[in-house]
């Protein structure tokens, strides 16, 4: 299945992440549709982290420049933003033409340990999390994240998360109910503020959908239907 190259998709990864966070979704869509794209990696991010000097403003500028490069080549731009990339995507959509917006576990809030009770997690939920061995998967990266970089993350999110009620783009918000980093309730609240937003909660999905094949497939299909179902 192909579509006109008049459509471009901007893929924006999350804090301390890289393309690998959205590559399964990118590969799925690219195997089925023909579209232009930009897939930036923020300064200091990627498979090897170097966050000692990069700033939140530089991360956002990388995302914005990628949008502008893509917009020069296409008629319509969709943005898919994961976690911090979802906050960046929503801010871009307030100031630039964006046809459709997909926000995956957008990091408008982050969970503190004292807030875990908000998630109403059962012993089964914790068991599922342990099965995925999520801590082991991120433990090696934690030593490469200086406290200064965490402060940059908090600051840039605070400066870019306001004004979502002004977004006119058709928006799909996708969030897993087993997300222990960003509370899915934040996306419930976000959907109420945005005039053209639809919320899809995926049961038992963690923050990064790629950790399980089932969750990733559901994410792929949900995103595909939203972006391409009405395309000729």
LOLUM-955383 format. One record per atom (N, C-alpha, C): residue number from 1; atom name; x, y, z. Coordinates in steps of 0.05 Angstrom, whole numbers. Each point is the difference from the previous one (the first is absolute). Example, Ala and Ser with C-alpha at 12.3 -4.5 7.8 and 13.67 -1.06 7.14 Angstrom:
PT    n  atom       u       v       w
PT    1     N     264    -114     156
PT    1    CA     -18      24       0
PT    1     C      18      24       0
PT    2     N      -7      21     -14
PT    2    CA      16      24       1
PT    2     C     -15      22      14
***
This chain:
PT    n  atom       u       v       w
PT    1     N      17     -24       0
PT    1    CA     -17      24       0
PT    1     C      18      25       0
PT    2     N      -6      19     -17
PT    2    CA      16      25      -1
PT    2     C     -18      24       1
PT    3     N      12      23       7
PT    3    CA     -14      25      -1
PT    3     C      18      20     -13
PT    4     N     -11      24      -5
PT    4    CA      16      21     -13
PT    4     C      22       9      19
PT    5     N      22       9     -11
PT    5    CA      22      11      16
PT    5     C      -6      28      10
PT    6     N     -26       8      -3
PT    6    CA      -7      26      11
PT    6     C      -3      -1      30
PT    7     N       2     -24      12
PT    7    CA      -1      -3      29
PT    7     C      28      -7      11
PT    8     N       6      13      22
PT    8    CA      25      -6      15
PT    8     C      -6      -5      29
PT    9     N      16     -17      12
PT    9    CA      -3      -7      29
PT    9     C      25       7      14
PT   10     N      -2      15      22
PT   10    CA      22       7      18
PT   10     C      -2     -18      24
PT   11     N      21     -16       5
PT   11    CA       1     -18      23
PT   11     C      18      13      21
PT   12     N     -11       3      25
PT   12    CA      15      13      21
PT   12     C       2     -19      24
PT   13     N      24      -9       7
PT   13    CA       4     -19      22
PT   13     C       0      14      27
PT   14     N       4     -15      21
PT   14    CA      -2      11      27
PT   14     C      26       7      13
PT   15     N      -2       9      25
PT   15    CA      23       8      16
PT   15     C      18     -24       6
PT   16     N      26       3      -5
PT   16    CA      21     -20       3
PT   16     C      -4     -23     -19
PT   17     N     -17       3     -20
PT   17    CA      -5     -22     -19
PT   17     C      13       5     -27
PT   18     N     -11     -11     -20
PT   18    CA      11       3     -27
PT   18     C     -20     -12     -20
PT   19     N       9      -3     -25
PT   19    CA     -18     -10     -21
PT   19     C     -12     -27       7
PT   20     N      15     -16      15
PT   20    CA      -9     -27       6
PT   20     C     -27      -1      14
PT   21     N      -7      22      13
PT   21    CA     -26       0      14
PT   21     C     -24       0     -19
PT   22     N       4      12     -23
PT   22    CA     -22       2     -20
PT   22     C       6     -16     -25
PT   23     N      23     -13      -2
PT   23    CA       7     -14     -24
PT   23     C     -19     -23      -7
PT   24     N     -10     -15      20
PT   24    CA     -20     -21      -8
PT   24     C     -25      11     -13
PT   25     N      -9      23       9
PT   25    CA     -23      13     -12
PT   25     C       7      12     -27
PT   26     N      24      12      -2
PT   26    CA       9      11     -25
PT   26     C       2     -22     -21
PT   27     N      13     -22       7
PT   27    CA       4     -22     -19
PT   27     C     -27     -11     -10
PT   28     N     -19      -3      19
PT   28    CA     -27     -10      -7
PT   28     C     -13      19     -20
PT   29     N       0      26       5
PT   29    CA     -14      19     -18
PT   29     C      15       2     -27
PT   30     N      26       0       1
PT   30    CA      16       3     -25
PT   30     C      -3     -24     -18
PT   31     N      -4     -23      12
PT   31    CA      -4     -24     -17
PT   31     C     -27      -1     -14
PT   32     N     -18      18       8
PT   32    CA     -27      -1     -11
PT   32     C      -8      26     -15
PT   33     N      15      21       5
PT   33    CA      -7      26     -12
PT   33     C      25      14     -10
PT   34     N      -4      17     -19
PT   34    CA      22      16     -12
PT   34     C      -3      29      10
PT   35     N      18       8      18
PT   35    CA      -2      28      10
PT   35     C      28      11       5
PT   36     N       2      26       0
PT   36    CA      25      13       8
PT   36     C       1       0      30
PT   37     N      24       3      11
PT   37    CA       2       0      30
PT   37     C      25      14       9
PT   38     N       0       8      25
PT   38    CA      23       9      15
PT   38     C       0     -15      26
PT   39     N      24      -8       9
PT   39    CA       3     -17      24
PT   39     C      24       9      16
PT   40     N      -1      24      12
PT   40    CA      23      11      13
PT   40     C       8     -14      26
PT   41     N      25       3       8
PT   41    CA       9      -9      26
PT   41     C      10      26      14
PT   42     N     -10       5      24
PT   42    CA       7      24      14
PT   42     C      30      -1       9
PT   43     N      13      23       3
PT   43    CA      28       0       9
PT   43     C       3     -15      26
PT   44     N      21     -17       0
PT   44    CA       6     -16      24
PT   44     C     -16     -26       3
PT   45     N     -20      -4     -18
PT   45    CA     -17     -24       2
PT   45     C       9     -21     -20
PT   46     N     -15     -22      -1
PT   46    CA       7     -22     -18
PT   46     C       8     -25      16
PT   47     N      12     -18     -14
PT   47    CA       8     -25      13
PT   47     C      22       4      21
PT   48     N      17      20      -4
PT   48    CA      20       8      19
PT   48     C      -6      28      10
PT   49     N      -5       2      26
PT   49    CA      -8      26      11
PT   49     C      24      17       8
PT   50     N      -2      26      -6
PT   50    CA      20      19       8
PT   50     C     -14      26       7
PT   51     N     -12       1      24
PT   51    CA     -18      21       8
PT   51     C      13      20      19
PT   52     N      26       1       0
PT   52    CA      14      18      19
PT   52     C      -4      29      -7
PT   53     N      -3       7     -25
PT   53    CA      -1      29      -8
PT   53     C     -25       7     -16
PT   54     N     -14     -19     -12
PT   54    CA     -23       7     -17
PT   54     C     -22      12      17
PT   55     N     -15      19     -12
PT   55    CA     -21      13      15
PT   55     C     -28      -7     -12
PT   56     N     -20       4      16
PT   56    CA     -27      -5      -9
PT   56     C      -8      17     -24
PT   57     N       9      25       0
PT   57    CA      -5      17     -23
PT   57     C      12     -12     -26
PT   58     N      23     -11       3
PT   58    CA      13     -12     -24
PT   58     C     -16     -25      -9
PT   59     N     -10     -15      19
PT   59    CA     -17     -23      -8
PT   59     C     -24       9     -16
PT   60     N     -14      20      11
PT   60    CA     -24      10     -14
PT   60     C       7      12     -27
PT   61     N      22      15      -2
PT   61    CA       8      12     -26
PT   61     C       5     -22     -21
PT   62     N      12     -22       9
PT   62    CA       4     -22     -19
PT   62     C     -26     -10     -11
PT   63     N     -20      -3      17
PT   63    CA     -27      -9      -8
PT   63     C     -13      21     -19
PT   64     N       2      25       7
PT   64    CA     -12      21     -16
PT   64     C      13       3     -27
PT   65     N      26      -2      -1
PT   65    CA      15       1     -26
PT   65     C      -8     -23     -18
PT   66     N      -3     -23      12
PT   66    CA      -9     -24     -16
PT   66     C     -27       5     -11
PT   67     N     -18      12      15
PT   67    CA     -27       6     -10
PT   67     C       2      19     -24
PT   68     N      16      21       3
PT   68    CA       3      20     -22
PT   68     C      12     -12     -25
PT   69     N      20     -18       4
PT   69    CA      11     -13     -24
PT   69     C     -20     -17     -14
PT   70     N     -17     -14      15
PT   70    CA     -20     -17     -11
PT   70     C     -22      16     -14
PT   71     N      -8      22      12
PT   71    CA     -22      16     -11
PT   71     C       8      12     -26
PT   72     N      25       4      -5
PT   72    CA       9      11     -26
PT   72     C      -4     -20     -23
PT   73     N      -3     -26       7
PT   73    CA      -1     -21     -21
PT   73     C     -28     -11      -4
PT   74     N     -19       6      18
PT   74    CA     -26     -13      -2
PT   74     C     -22      21       4
PT   75     N     -25      -8      -7
PT   75    CA     -23      17       4
PT   75     C     -11      -2      28
PT   76     N       0     -24      11
PT   76    CA     -12      -5      27
PT   76     C      20     -15      17
PT   77     N       1       8      26
PT   77    CA      18     -12      19
PT   77     C     -17     -13      22
PT   78     N       6     -26       6
PT   78    CA      -9     -13      24
PT   78     C      24      -1      19
PT   79     N      -6       1      26
PT   79    CA      22      -3      20
PT   79     C      -8     -23      19
PT   80     N      19     -18       4
PT   80    CA      -2     -22      20
PT   80     C      21       6      22
PT   81     N      -9       6      24
PT   81    CA      18       6      21
PT   81     C      -3     -18      24
PT   82     N      22     -11       9
PT   82    CA      -1     -19      23
PT   82     C      12      14      25
PT   83     N     -14      -1      22
PT   83    CA      10       9      26
PT   83     C       7      30      -2
PT   84     N      25       8       5
PT   84    CA       7      28      -3
PT   84     C      -5       9     -29
PT   85     N       4     -17     -19
PT   85    CA      -5       6     -28
PT   85     C     -30       7      -4
PT   86     N     -18     -11      16
PT   86    CA     -28       7      -1
PT   86     C      -5      29       9
PT   87     N      15       9      20
PT   87    CA      -2      28       9
PT   87     C      11      18     -22
PT   88     N      22      -7     -11
PT   88    CA      11      16     -22
PT   88     C     -19       2     -24
PT   89     N     -12     -23      -6
PT   89    CA     -19      -1     -23
PT   89     C     -24      18       5
PT   90     N     -10       0      24
PT   90    CA     -23      17       7
PT   90     C       7      29      -1
PT   91     N      24       7       7
PT   91    CA       8      28      -1
PT   91     C       4       9     -28
PT   92     N      12     -16     -17
PT   92    CA       3       6     -28
PT   92     C     -27       5     -13
PT   93     N     -20     -18       7
PT   93    CA     -26       2     -12
PT   93     C     -15      25       8
PT   94     N       8      13      21
PT   94    CA     -12      26       8
PT   94     C       8      23     -18
PT   95     N      24      -3     -13
PT   95    CA      12      22     -14
PT   95     C       4      -5     -29
PT   96     N      -2     -25      -9
PT   96    CA       5      -7     -28
PT   96     C     -22     -18     -10
PT   97     N      -5       0     -27
PT   97    CA     -21     -17     -11
PT   97     C       7     -30       4
PT   98     N     -17     -14      14
PT   98    CA       2     -29       4
PT   98     C     -27     -12      -6
PT   99     N      -1     -19     -19
PT   99    CA     -25     -12      -8
PT   99     C     -11     -19      21
PT  100     N      17     -19       8
PT  100    CA      -8     -20      21
PT  100     C      23      -3      20
PT  101     N      -9      -5      25
PT  101    CA      19      -1      22
PT  101     C      -5     -26      15
PT  102     N      22     -16       3
PT  102    CA      -2     -24      17
PT  102     C      19       3      23
PT  103     N     -12       0      24
PT  103    CA      15       3      25
PT  103     C       0     -27      15
PT  104     N      24     -12       2
PT  104    CA       2     -26      13
PT  104     C      13       4      28
PT  105     N     -16      -6      20
PT  105    CA       9       3      28
PT  105     C      14      27       4
PT  106     N     -14      22      -8
PT  106    CA      14      26       1
PT  106     C       6       8      29
PT  107     N      24      11       4
PT  107    CA      11       4      27
PT  107     C      -8      27      11
PT  108     N     -26       5       2
PT  108    CA     -10      25      12
PT  108     C       2      -2      31
PT  109     N       3     -23      10
PT  109    CA       6      -5      28
PT  109     C      19     -23       2
PT  110     N      13      -3      23
PT  110    CA      16     -24       5
PT  110     C      -6     -10      28
PT  111     N       1     -26       4
PT  111    CA      -8     -12      25
PT  111     C      22       1      20
PT  112     N      -7       9      24
PT  112    CA      18      -3      23
PT  112     C      -9     -25      15
PT  113     N      18     -12      15
PT  113    CA      -7     -25      14
PT  113     C     -24       4      18
PT  114     N      -2      24      11
PT  114    CA     -23       5      18
PT  114     C     -27       1     -14
PT  115     N       1       1     -27
PT  115    CA     -24       2     -16
PT  115     C      -9     -27     -12
PT  116     N      15     -21       5
PT  116    CA      -7     -26     -12
PT  116     C     -28      -9       7
PT  117     N     -10       8      24
PT  117    CA     -27      -9       8
PT  117     C     -21      11     -19
PT  118     N       6      22     -15
PT  118    CA     -19      11     -19
PT  118     C      -7     -20     -22
PT  119     N      19     -18      -5
PT  119    CA      -4     -18     -23
PT  119     C     -18     -24       7
PT  120     N      -7      -3      26
PT  120    CA     -16     -23       8
PT  120     C      11     -27      -9
PT  121     N      26      -3       3
PT  121    CA      13     -24     -10
PT  121     C      -6     -24      18
PT  122     N      -4     -23     -12
PT  122    CA      -5     -24      15
PT  122     C      25     -17       1
PT  123     N       2     -20      16
PT  123    CA      23     -18       0
PT  123     C       6     -11     -28
PT  124     N     -21      -5     -16
PT  124    CA       4     -10     -27
PT  124     C      14      20     -17
PT  125     N      -6      26       3
PT  125    CA      14      21     -15
PT  125     C      30      -1       6
PT  126     N       7      -1      25
PT  126    CA      28      -1       7
PT  126     C      13     -25     -10
PT  127     N     -14     -22       0
PT  127    CA      10     -25     -11
PT  127     C       6       3     -30
PT  128     N     -19      13     -14
PT  128    CA       4       4     -29
PT  128     C      25      17      -5
PT  129     N       4      20      17
PT  129    CA      23      18      -3
PT  129     C      26     -16       4
PT  130     N       0     -17      20
PT  130    CA      24     -16       6
PT  130     C       6     -19     -23
PT  131     N     -21     -11     -12
PT  131    CA       4     -18     -23
PT  131     C      15      13     -23
PT  132     N      -7      26      -3
PT  132    CA      13      15     -23
PT  132     C      28       8       7
PT  133     N       8      -3      25
PT  133    CA      28       6       8
PT  133     C       7      29      -8
PT  134     N     -18      18       5
PT  134    CA       4      28      -9
PT  134     C      24      13      14
PT  135     N       3      -5      26
PT  135    CA      22      13      14
PT  135     C      27      -9     -11
PT  136     N       2     -26      -5
PT  136    CA      26     -10     -12
PT  136     C       6      13     -27
PT  137     N     -21       7     -14
PT  137    CA       3      11     -27
PT  137     C      10      29       1
PT  138     N      -7      15      21
PT  138    CA       8      28       1
PT  138     C      23       5      20
PT  139     N       6     -20      17
PT  139    CA      19       4      21
PT  139     C      27      10     -10
PT  140     N      10     -12     -22
PT  140    CA      26       7     -11
PT  140     C       1      29     -10
PT  141     N     -23      10      -8
PT  141    CA      -1      28     -10
PT  141     C      -1      20      22
PT  142     N     -10      -8      23
PT  142    CA      -4      20      22
PT  142     C      26      14       8
PT  143     N      22     -15      -1
PT  143    CA      26      12       8
PT  143     C       9      21     -19
PT  144     N     -11       1     -24
PT  144    CA       8      20     -20
PT  144     C     -18      24       0
PT  145     N     -18       3      20
PT  145    CA     -18      22       1
PT  145     C       7      18      24
PT  146     N      15      22      -5
PT  146    CA       7      18      23
PT  146     C     -25      14      10
PT  147     N       1       9      25
PT  147    CA     -23      14      12
PT  147     C      -6      25     -16
PT  148     N      20      13     -10
PT  148    CA      -4      24     -15
PT  148     C     -18      -5     -24
PT  149     N       3     -23     -13
PT  149    CA     -17      -7     -23
PT  149     C     -29      -4       8
PT  150     N      -4     -11      24
PT  150    CA     -27      -4      10
PT  150     C     -13      28       5
PT  151     N      16      18      10
PT  151    CA     -11      27       4
PT  151     C      -7      13     -26
PT  152     N      16      -4     -21
PT  152    CA      -6      10     -26
PT  152     C     -26     -11     -11
PT  153     N      -4     -26       5
PT  153    CA     -25     -13      -9
PT  153     C     -24      13      14
PT  154     N       1       3      26
PT  154    CA     -22      12      15
PT  154     C      -5      29     -10
PT  155     N      21      15      -5
PT  155    CA      -4      28      -8
PT  155     C     -12       2     -28
PT  156     N      10     -16     -19
PT  156    CA     -10       3     -27
PT  156     C     -29     -10      -2
PT  157     N      -7     -20      15
PT  157    CA     -28      -9       0
PT  157     C     -18      21      12
PT  158     N       8      13      21
PT  158    CA     -16      21      13
PT  158     C      -4      23     -20
PT  159     N      20       7     -15
PT  159    CA      -2      23     -19
PT  159     C     -16      -7     -25
PT  160     N      -3     -25      -7
PT  160    CA     -12      -8     -25
PT  160     C     -28     -13       3
PT  161     N      -9      -5      25
PT  161    CA     -24     -16       2
PT  161     C     -26      17       2
PT  162     N       3      26       2
PT  162    CA     -24      17       2
PT  162     C     -13       5     -27
PT  163     N     -25       7       0
PT  163    CA     -14       9     -24
PT  163     C     -12     -22     -18
PT  164     N      -2     -24      11
PT  164    CA     -10     -22     -16
PT  164     C     -29       4      -9
PT  165     N     -15      17      15
PT  165    CA     -27       5      -8
PT  165     C      -3      16     -26
PT  166     N      23      10      -9
PT  166    CA       0      16     -25
PT  166     C       6     -17     -25
PT  167     N       6     -26       4
PT  167    CA       8     -17     -22
PT  167     C     -25      -7     -17
PT  168     N       2       5     -26
PT  168    CA     -22      -5     -18
PT  168     C       4     -26     -16
PT  169     N      22     -12       2
PT  169    CA       6     -25     -14
PT  169     C     -18     -23      10
PT  170     N      -8     -18     -18
PT  170    CA     -12     -25       8
PT  170     C      21     -16      16
PT  171     N      -7      -8      24
PT  171    CA      20     -12      18
PT  171     C      -9     -27      11
PT  172     N      19     -18       0
PT  172    CA      -4     -26      13
PT  172     C      20      -3      23
PT  173     N     -10      -4      24
PT  173    CA      17      -4      23
PT  173     C      -1     -30       8
PT  174     N      23     -13       1
PT  174    CA       1     -28       7
PT  174     C      17      -4      25
PT  175     N     -11     -15      19
PT  175    CA      15      -3      26
PT  175     C      -6     -28      11
PT  176     N      21     -11      11
PT  176    CA      -3     -26      13
PT  176     C      -8       2      29
PT  177     N     -17     -17      10
PT  177    CA      -9       1      28
PT  177     C      21     -10      19
PT  178     N      22     -12      -9
PT  178    CA      21     -11      17
PT  178     C      25      18      -1
PT  179     N      -4      25      -8
PT  179    CA      22      19      -2
PT  179     C       8       9      28
PT  180     N      24      -6       8
PT  180    CA      10       8      26
PT  180     C      18      24      -1
PT  181     N       3      12     -23
PT  181    CA      15      25      -3
PT  181     C     -17      24      -4
PT  182     N     -21      -2     -16
PT  182    CA     -18      22      -5
PT  182     C     -29     -10       5
PT  183     N     -14      12      19
PT  183    CA     -26     -11       7
PT  183     C     -20       3     -23
PT  184     N     -14     -21      -5
PT  184    CA     -19       1     -23
PT  184     C     -23      20       6
PT  185     N      -5       6      26
PT  185    CA     -20      20       7
PT  185     C       7      27     -11
PT  186     N      26       6      -4
PT  186    CA       8      25     -12
PT  186     C     -10       2     -29
PT  187     N      -1     -23     -14
PT  187    CA     -10       1     -27
PT  187     C     -31       2       0
PT  188     N     -13     -12      20
PT  188    CA     -29       3       3
PT  188     C      -6      30       3
PT  189     N      14      14      17
PT  189    CA      -4      29       4
PT  189     C       7      15     -26
PT  190     N      22      -8     -13
PT  190    CA       8      14     -24
PT  190     C     -21      -1     -22
PT  191     N     -12     -24      -3
PT  191    CA     -21      -3     -21
PT  191     C     -24      18       5
PT  192     N      -6       5      25
PT  192    CA     -22      18       6
PT  192     C       6      29      -7
PT  193     N      25       7       0
PT  193    CA       8      28      -5
PT  193     C       1       6     -30
PT  194     N       6     -21     -16
PT  194    CA       5       4     -29
PT  194     C     -26      -2     -15
PT  195     N      -6      19     -17
PT  195    CA     -27       0     -13
PT  195     C      -4     -22     -21
PT  196     N      21     -12     -11
PT  196    CA      -3     -20     -21
PT  196     C      16     -25       7
PT  197     N      -1      -8      25
PT  197    CA      16     -23       9
PT  197     C     -17     -24       6
PT  198     N      11     -24      -7
PT  198    CA     -11     -26       7
PT  198     C      20     -15      17
PT  199     N      -9     -13      21
PT  199    CA      18     -15      18
PT  199     C      -4     -29      -4
PT  200     N      23     -15      -3
PT  200    CA       0     -29       0
PT  200     C      18     -10      22
PT  201     N     -13     -14      20
PT  201    CA      16     -12      21
PT  201     C       4     -29      -7
PT  202     N      26      -9       2
PT  202    CA       6     -28      -7
PT  202     C       6     -15      26
PT  203     N     -16     -19       6
PT  203    CA       1     -15      25
PT  203     C      27     -14       4
PT  204     N      12       4      23
PT  204    CA      25     -14       8
PT  204     C      24       8     -16
PT  205     N      -1      21     -16
PT  205    CA      23       9     -15
PT  205     C      18      17      17
PT  206     N      27      -4      -1
PT  206    CA      18      16      15
PT  206     C       6      27     -14
PT  207     N      19      15      11
PT  207    CA       6      26     -13
PT  207     C      10      -4     -28
PT  208     N      19     -18      -4
PT  208    CA      11      -5     -27
PT  208     C     -14     -25     -12
PT  209     N     -17       5     -20
PT  209    CA     -16     -22     -11
PT  209     C      17     -22     -12
PT  210     N      24       7      -9
PT  210    CA      16     -20     -14
PT  210     C      10     -22      18
PT  211     N      -5       2      27
PT  211    CA       9     -21      18
PT  211     C     -16     -26      -4
PT  212     N     -24       2     -12
PT  212    CA     -16     -24      -5
PT  212     C     -11       1     -28
PT  213     N       1     -23     -14
PT  213    CA     -10      -1     -27
PT  213     C     -29       6      -2
PT  214     N     -16     -10      19
PT  214    CA     -29       5      -1
PT  214     C      -7      29       2
PT  215     N      13      14      19
PT  215    CA      -6      28       3
PT  215     C      10      16     -24
PT  216     N      23      -8     -11
PT  216    CA      11      15     -23
PT  216     C     -19      -3     -24
PT  217     N     -10     -24      -4
PT  217    CA     -19      -5     -23
PT  217     C     -25      17       3
PT  218     N     -10       1      25
PT  218    CA     -24      16       4
PT  218     C       5      30      -5
PT  219     N      24       9       8
PT  219    CA       8      27      -5
PT  219     C       1       5     -30
PT  220     N      13     -18     -14
PT  220    CA       3       3     -29
PT  220     C     -26       2     -14
PT  221     N     -19     -18       6
PT  221    CA     -26       0     -14
PT  221     C     -16      24       7
PT  222     N       0       8      26
PT  222    CA     -15      23       9
PT  222     C       9      26     -14
PT  223     N      27       3      -2
PT  223    CA      11      23     -13
PT  223     C      -6       0     -30
PT  224     N       3     -23     -13
PT  224    CA      -5      -3     -28
PT  224     C     -29       9      -7
PT  225     N     -19     -10      15
PT  225    CA     -28       6      -5
PT  225     C      -5      30       2
PT  226     N      12      13      20
PT  226    CA      -4      28       4
PT  226     C      13      17     -23
PT  227     N      24      -8      -8
PT  227    CA      14      17     -20
PT  227     C      -9      -5     -28
PT  228     N      -8     -25      -7
PT  228    CA      -2      -7     -28
PT  228     C     -28     -11      -9
PT  229     N     -18      -4      19
PT  229    CA     -25     -12      -8
PT  229     C     -16      16     -21
PT  230     N       3      26       1
PT  230    CA     -16      17     -18
PT  230     C      16       9     -25
PT  231     N      24     -11      -3
PT  231    CA      17       7     -23
PT  231     C      -9     -16     -24
PT  232     N       1      13     -23
PT  232    CA      -7     -13     -25
PT  232     C      23     -18     -10
***
